[in-house]
Amino acid sequence: MAVNQMTAQNPGTTHGRDQAADTPLMMLTYRSRATSPLSETQLGDLQHTAAARNRAEGITGMMVYNDDRIFQWLEGPPASIARIWSSISRDPRHADIEALSMQTAPSRLFSRWSLKLTTGPADPLIGEMTAATMSSTNAAAERLAALAIAAEPTEARLLLHAAYAEFRSIAALTELLIEPAARALGDLWAEDDCGEYEVTLGLCRLQTFLREVATDSMQQQIAHPLVVLVAPLPGEIHMLGATLDAEALWQAGHDTRVRFPSTERALERIVATKWFDAIDLSLSPAFSREHRIERMRHIVDSVRRASKNPALVVITGGRAFYDRTASSDDVHAHTSSTSAAHLPATVARVLKKHA
Ligand SMILES: Cc1cc2nc3c(=O)[nH]c(=O)nc-3n(C[C@H](O)[C@H](O)[C@H](O)COP(=O)(O)O)c2cc1C
């Protein structure tokens, strides 16, 4: 099949918004899967509307659609990227959305296209680009991880505050910087570049700095808020995942309760005495915790048995689920989340399915 290319060209080859040398340019890539196959007409409509908004936002980029799989590359001013990303990541037309990289870029690769769309088998250039992007390191997140375990964490705090000033979005900050930094801390430990204590310290600092920047975050008002319990798995000392999940669910308008039960029994008591629509149980965002998967399954089973709500929806999260070394089936959960940024949409989808 021939490569079918539809392009939305920009009127000129320049973009006013990043002409000034001091305006940073950000590039973001992600992959996802269409929730149901997109016809050529649907793709054309999507491209038409998206390209118009990209043009207004000073964004250029490309999207590959092949066999329901989606890969997109976006480049533009950080605040515009954060706004568009917030819309894209909430869009029900695709799922399993996974940000691959976010970094500053010296120049645009797709300066002529508001959104270049390629369908059919991706050409080798795109394959190469995807591979390069996936293996490229997220420099900002790695830097944040290193700064978070420095003797004096002021620079880490400044970096996080500066990133928030650009994104103005906790969801973007979470998915593009904090969660990758947590994984980078785990990688530093795996490579023997720091100890377990430092990873825990770094995660605590990220959590503290997140709380500082999130003080002005607003809660959306929604018609039917869900009652959601957010907790780290009893015995899990890394609380960052639960904190990020709780923030995302709260912002999305849900009645969010965060608890830190130290034992399985304590967790059972919580779900037995209060009605919850869903529970979000998390493992470390830094370590893969392979040895805790079996215990998690056991706890999920006992929580379900103890729950006041017999149809309690169970969602699990943590590095194990991001890396796919464990699946929701392994722990008897309804689903697992790979980023707090997508958790509210995931909870709503699962609850709708099981209603
Ligand atoms: C795979 C995919 C790629 C998309 N790419 C873009 C894009 O590059 N720019 C854009 O403005 N919208 C894009 N959209 C559409 C947005 O998700 C969203 O519908 C649109 O921007 C309107 O935003 P709103 O829902 O926040 O009002 C894309 C949607 C999908 C499913």
The ligand as a Gaussian input file, in Angstrom:
#p B3LYP/6-31G(d) Opt

LIG

0 1
 C       -4.733000      11.325000      17.843000
 C       -5.162000      12.747000      18.035000
 C       -4.306000      13.795000      17.725000
 C       -4.688000      15.108000      17.903000
 N       -3.826000      16.111000      17.605000
 C       -4.190000      17.391000      17.810000
 C       -3.300000      18.458000      17.529000
 O       -2.174000      18.294000      17.071000
 N       -3.762000      19.722000      17.776000
 C       -5.002000      19.992000      18.271000
 O       -5.346000      21.135000      18.472000
 N       -5.853000      18.984000      18.530000
 C       -5.496000      17.703000      18.301000
 N       -6.390000      16.697000      18.561000
 C       -7.743000      17.049000      18.991000
 C       -7.781000      17.378000      20.468000
 O       -7.716000      16.183000      21.211000
 C       -9.064000      18.140000      20.858000
 O      -10.195000      17.457000      20.428000
 C       -9.128000      19.544000      20.273000
 O       -7.905000      20.195000      20.347000
 C      -10.185000      20.395000      21.013000
 O       -9.779000      20.617000      22.340000
 P      -10.774000      20.568000      23.588000
 O      -11.441000      19.217000      23.543000
 O       -9.927000      20.749000      24.801000
 O      -11.748000      21.702000      23.347000
 C       -5.994000      15.386000      18.393000
 C       -6.853000      14.321000      18.697000
 C       -6.461000      13.018000      18.526000
 C       -7.396000      11.901000      18.863000

